[in-house]
Amino acid sequence: MPWALISLLLAVDTQAAPAAPPPITGTSFVTAKSIDAVQACLTDKLSEVGEIAATQPARDSTILLVRGNPEGPMVIELGPTSVTVTTKFITGTREIIKGCI
């Protein structure tokens, strides 16, 4: 009987279960609007979702951080022709972003 138990243990698949898929991030949108126009719209609309902080790491780019939301922070990079969300979306923000671009 103990041999049967040992053989069962040896026959068990030792491969780890597949990990859960990561949340969707890195979504990009194309825009023809200026960075200033997109930033103004997003700052206004997203302020209802959380506190907005902005930084300008380069002359032609801006990074917006939405914080203070129970779902966690959200980072949005604004470029000359693109808007990229580099983290997961906070509920309802995808539509806000689409409306501003």
BAFI-3210 file (N, C-alpha, C; in Angstrom, 3 decimals, decimal comma, padded with zeros to 6 digits):
// residues 101
n [1|2|3|4|5|6|7|8|9|10|11|12|13|14|15|16|17|18|19|20|21|22|23|24|25|26|27|28|29|30|31|32|33|34|35|36|37|38|39|40|41|42|43|44|45|46|47|48|49|50|51|52|53|54|55|56|57|58|59|60|61|62|63|64|65|66|67|68|69|70|71|72|73|74|75|76|77|78|79|80|81|82|83|84|85|86|87|88|89|90|91|92|93|94|95|96|97|98|99|100|101]
n.u [000,800|001,919|003,648|001,994|000,941|003,259|003,931|001,768|002,239|004,601|003,689|002,226|001,750|004,301|004,427|003,933|000,861|-000,603|000,029|-002,146|-003,471|-001,823|-003,051|-004,637|-002,526|-000,677|-002,054|-002,538|-003,531|-004,269|-003,902|-004,832|-004,836|-003,301|-000,764|-001,226|-003,986|-005,128|-004,151|-005,402|-008,117|-008,126|-007,206|-009,278|-011,547|-010,700|-010,254|-012,474|-012,272|-009,975|-007,093|-005,039|-001,784|000,852|003,713|006,499|008,654|010,139|010,456|008,441|006,555|004,292|003,489|000,780|-000,529|-002,959|-004,191|-005,131|-007,398|-009,544|-009,087|-006,472|-003,447|-003,184|-001,345|-000,686|000,730|001,455|002,033|003,278|001,574|000,196|-001,525|-000,889|-001,795|-000,157|-000,578|-003,061|-006,451|-008,529|-011,805|-014,152|-012,519|-011,485|-013,382|-013,478|-010,912|-010,979|-012,892|-011,476|-009,467]
n.v [-001,205|001,351|001,743|002,236|004,690|006,265|006,019|007,347|009,955|010,489|010,474|012,759|015,770|018,066|020,592|024,067|025,788|027,791|031,294|034,027|036,138|039,249|042,546|044,635|046,866|049,710|050,859|052,667|055,713|057,582|061,001|064,182|066,517|069,183|068,767|070,412|070,968|068,407|067,749|069,722|069,037|066,355|066,784|068,326|066,577|064,131|064,896|064,411|061,794|061,370|062,817|064,924|064,943|066,517|066,244|067,377|065,763|066,095|068,426|067,997|066,302|065,092|063,842|062,500|061,826|060,063|059,984|058,907|057,395|054,680|052,407|052,502|054,087|055,769|056,113|058,358|059,032|061,771|062,593|064,184|063,175|061,168|059,420|057,616|055,114|053,815|052,156|050,161|050,866|053,073|052,469|053,575|055,519|055,105|055,908|058,622|059,443|058,826|060,710|063,057|063,050]
n.w [000,000|000,825|-001,323|-003,463|-002,793|-002,881|-005,591|-006,724|-005,844|-007,199|-009,777|-010,081|-011,810|-011,998|-013,010|-012,747|-012,264|-014,858|-014,803|-013,887|-016,435|-017,156|-016,224|-018,700|-020,178|-021,378|-023,479|-026,423|-027,985|-030,895|-031,679|-033,027|-031,785|-029,863|-027,332|-025,124|-025,333|-025,064|-022,532|-020,931|-021,232|-020,250|-017,627|-016,561|-016,842|-015,658|-013,070|-011,628|-011,035|-009,571|-007,908|-009,878|-011,108|-012,846|-014,939|-016,848|-018,567|-020,881|-023,610|-025,539|-024,354|-021,837|-018,650|-017,005|-013,804|-012,215|-009,095|-005,753|-005,964|-005,172|-006,768|-007,402|-008,731|-011,955|-014,909|-017,496|-020,562|-022,550|-025,856|-028,897|-030,955|-029,763|-027,099|-024,303|-022,088|-019,470|-017,386|-015,655|-016,564|-014,717|-013,645|-015,995|-017,136|-019,679|-021,563|-020,984|-021,759|-024,510|-025,269|-024,998|-026,839]
ca.u [000,000|002,720|004,234|000,965|000,880|004,476|003,851|000,811|002,922|005,578|002,979|001,590|002,420|004,996|004,418|003,130|-000,329|-000,323|-000,283|-003,262|-002,978|-001,649|-004,080|-004,352|-001,825|000,049|-002,981|-002,226|-004,534|-003,704|-004,623|-004,347|-004,872|-002,041|-000,582|-001,875|-005,438|-005,451|-003,876|-006,448|-009,349|-007,961|-007,108|-010,619|-012,464|-010,202|-010,245|-013,633|-011,898|-008,911|-006,208|-004,197|-000,459|001,459|005,128|006,926|010,040|010,789|009,745|007,271|005,797|003,770|002,989|-000,264|-000,744|-004,243|-003,987|-006,185|-008,565|-009,476|-008,609|-005,039|-003,058|-003,167|-000,352|-000,991|001,796|000,978|003,065|002,784|000,470|-000,326|-001,862|-000,666|-002,040|000,882|-001,028|-004,443|-007,445|-009,490|-013,137|-014,777|-011,583|-011,237|-014,328|-013,051|-009,745|-011,443|-013,597|-010,538|-008,473]
ca.v [000,000|002,573|001,916|002,826|006,108|006,902|006,113|008,412|011,234|010,678|010,649|014,071|016,726|019,068|021,903|025,074|026,240|029,049|032,517|034,828|037,127|040,584|043,499|045,319|048,139|050,141|051,185|053,939|056,364|058,597|062,266|065,298|067,702|069,540|068,228|071,328|070,790|067,100|067,832|070,529|068,247|065,231|067,297|068,726|065,433|063,113|065,399|063,808|060,417|061,421|063,986|064,903|065,560|066,529|066,558|067,496|065,284|066,601|069,555|067,584|065,252|065,347|062,649|062,762|060,789|060,141|059,289|059,135|056,610|053,360|051,387|052,676|055,173|055,551|056,981|058,657|059,772|062,569|062,921|065,057|062,581|059,986|059,393|056,237|054,749|052,820|051,321|049,739|051,935|053,194|052,286|054,738|056,499|054,865|056,767|060,017|059,667|058,856|061,963|064,171|062,977]
ca.w [000,000|000,792|-002,652|-004,321|-002,448|-003,390|-007,051|-007,029|-005,625|-008,265|-011,043|-010,107|-012,685|-011,185|-013,654|-012,050|-012,980|-015,558|-014,054|-014,403|-017,408|-016,572|-016,641|-019,954|-019,999|-022,560|-024,553|-027,075|-028,825|-031,792|-031,602|-033,838|-030,919|-029,208|-025,982|-024,182|-025,410|-024,481|-021,101|-020,293|-021,213|-019,326|-016,257|-016,163|-016,743|-014,743|-011,695|-010,969|-010,704|-008,568|-007,964|-011,072|-011,033|-014,181|-015,044|-018,241|-018,592|-022,097|-024,199|-026,307|-023,688|-020,505|-017,967|-016,026|-012,805|-011,515|-007,820|-004,767|-006,341|-004,525|-007,701|-007,577|-009,626|-013,399|-015,542|-018,897|-021,239|-023,681|-026,829|-029,966|-031,728|-029,083|-025,680|-023,905|-020,694|-019,197|-016,275|-015,905|-016,561|-013,639|-014,206|-016,618|-017,685|-021,103|-022,298|-020,773|-022,615|-025,908|-025,480|-024,997|-027,914]
c.u [000,848|003,336|003,244|000,873|002,094|004,407|002,842|001,459|003,931|004,910|002,320|002,418|003,024|005,031|003,505|001,931|-000,002|-000,767|-001,464|-002,720|-002,841|-002,766|-003,661|-003,717|-001,143|-000,845|-002,671|-003,375|-003,816|-004,559|-003,998|-004,323|-003,506|-001,978|-001,312|-003,390|-005,868|-005,247|-004,971|-007,745|-009,237|-007,896|-008,488|-011,512|-012,003|-010,132|-011,459|-013,327|-010,851|-008,121|-005,265|-002,884|000,154|002,937|005,497|008,393|010,830|009,909|008,442|006,513|005,365|003,296|001,972|-000,382|-002,085|-004,062|-005,127|-007,476|-008,444|-008,956|-007,103|-004,729|-003,134|-002,206|-000,685|000,148|001,221|002,161|002,463|001,594|-000,157|-000,619|-001,758|-000,934|-001,077|000,553|-002,439|-005,368|-008,228|-010,860|-013,707|-013,833|-011,295|-012,127|-013,943|-011,880|-010,152|-012,158|-012,672|-009,550|-009,130]
c.v [001,278|002,819|002,560|004,322|006,863|007,043|007,178|009,791|011,514|010,952|012,018|015,013|017,835|020,442|022,846|025,453|027,551|030,252|033,239|035,846|038,493|041,513|044,215|046,674|048,508|050,453|052,572|054,410|057,400|059,853|063,300|066,582|067,960|068,914|069,097|071,140|069,472|067,143|068,606|069,737|067,107|065,689|067,666|067,507|064,407|063,588|064,894|062,392|060,387|062,703|063,842|065,618|065,457|066,867|066,582|067,081|065,750|067,682|069,137|066,407|065,687|064,024|063,097|061,564|061,054|059,335|059,605|058,414|055,240|052,242|051,480|053,782|054,762|056,573|057,113|059,500|060,473|062,917|063,770|064,474|061,385|060,249|057,932|056,066|053,607|051,923|050,842|050,947|051,905|053,120|053,605|055,701|056,294|055,793|058,242|060,337|059,746|060,159|063,160|064,159|063,261]
c.w [000,000|-000,579|-003,607|-004,065|-002,987|-004,909|-007,482|-006,881|-006,731|-009,611|-011,166|-010,971|-011,834|-011,831|-012,880|-012,920|-013,694|-014,725|-014,694|-015,394|-016,752|-017,027|-017,930|-019,655|-021,302|-023,744|-025,102|-027,943|-029,681|-031,675|-032,526|-033,019|-030,305|-027,815|-024,968|-024,163|-024,770|-022,967|-020,373|-020,166|-020,197|-017,874|-015,737|-015,893|-015,708|-013,298|-010,914|-010,492|-009,590|-008,712|-009,150|-010,784|-012,419|-014,070|-016,521|-018,324|-019,819|-022,700|-024,886|-025,674|-022,295|-019,934|-016,930|-015,092|-012,149|-010,244|-006,866|-005,119|-005,690|-005,437|-007,936|-008,559|-011,098|-014,001|-017,024|-019,461|-022,460|-024,569|-027,929|-030,745|-031,023|-027,613|-025,278|-022,422|-020,394|-018,016|-016,593|-015,819|-015,254|-014,296|-014,740|-017,296|-019,170|-021,946|-022,159|-021,696|-024,079|-026,229|-025,558|-026,161|-029,249]
res [m|p|w|a|l|i|s|l|l|l|a|v|d|t|q|a|a|p|a|a|p|p|p|i|t|g|t|s|f|v|t|a|k|s|i|d|a|v|q|a|c|l|t|d|k|l|s|e|v|g|e|i|a|a|t|q|p|a|r|d|s|t|i|l|l|v|r|g|n|p|e|g|p|m|v|i|e|l|g|p|t|s|v|t|v|t|t|k|f|i|t|g|t|r|e|i|i|k|g|c|i]
***
